[in-house]
């Protein structure tokens, strides 16, 4: 036991001794956000994805344990949105429908980071997303039955894990102030929506069902056939951090 503790202490001291710096600051960006689902992709004009964006901002810390390698962790409030458009035929008329699902997550990325001598970096790792809110808007071309900010969080899963890939450049704005500019991509590994049996889904209050949850349960022929929904996003990621303890 004493040998194990001594080994751990030596390794910890070695990592600390090699540390180049610790950076703390603000990070975030603007991303295109999607909820990928096969049932929506196959639905045709009746239901389709529309390009949607979401913003993110929060705290980020980067610990470098050598000149080229380190780890970053963030606590980021992220907007992950998805718009849907569709057409419904009523007699000789066509009604267009627009739905927007607006989700907010507390995202906690833990990323391994490689940095070159020129400041370019590459990052890779997992991200835990904790759903904090989910609201939905709806409008159609008739102007009737629309609504805003309907709470639909109860039919979405409360957390998910995503794989993150990013790259960019760190720019020295001053001796201790670093500006980071890059791209960050994410793909969800588990389901955003909750899966129900047909009986369970029918028993739910329609006002509580998130659009993503509803469409995930029916294929393009109207058959009850649940498909997983994945969180997908990518875009510009920016950061400003202060460097402590540089050696």
BELPECOR-V263924 format. One record per backbone hydrogen bond with DSSP energy under -1.0 kcal/mol. NH is the residue of the N-H (numbers start at 1). CO is the residue of the C=O. If there is no record, write none. Layout:
# BELPECOR-V263924
NH&CO  NH&CO
This chain:
# BELPECOR-V263924
5&1  6&2  7&3  8&4  9&5  10&6  11&7  12&8  13&9  14&10  15&11  16&12  17&13  18&14  20&64  22&244  23&62  24&242  25&60  26&240  27&58  28&238  29&56  30&236  31&54  32&234  33&52  34&232  36&230  41&37  42&38  43&40  47&44  48&85  50&83  54&31  56&29  57&77  58&27  59&75  60&25  61&73  62&23  63&71  64&21  65&69  66&69  70&113  71&63  72&111  73&61  74&109  75&59  76&107  77&57  78&105  79&55  80&103  82&101  84&99  85&48  86&97  88&95  90&93  93&90  95&88  97&86  98&139  99&84  100&137  101&82  102&135  103&80  104&133  105&78  106&130  107&76  108&128  110&126  111&72  112&124  113&70  114&122  115&68  116&120  119&116  121&168  122&114  123&166  124&112  125&164  127&162  128&108  129&160  130&106  131&158  132&104  133&104  135&102  136&150  137&100  138&147  139&98  141&96  143&140  147&138  150&136  152&134  155&152  156&153  157&192  160&129  162&127  163&187  164&125  165&185  166&123  167&183  168&121  169&181  170&119  171&179  173&177  174&177  178&241  179&171  180&239  181&169  182&237  183&167  184&235  185&165  186&233  187&163  188&231  189&161  192&229  194&155  201&197  202&198  203&199  208&205  214&210  215&211  216&212  217&214  219&223  222&219  225&217  227&216  230&36  232&34  233&186  234&32  235&184  236&30  237&182  238&28  239&180  240&26  241&178  242&24  243&176  244&22  247&20
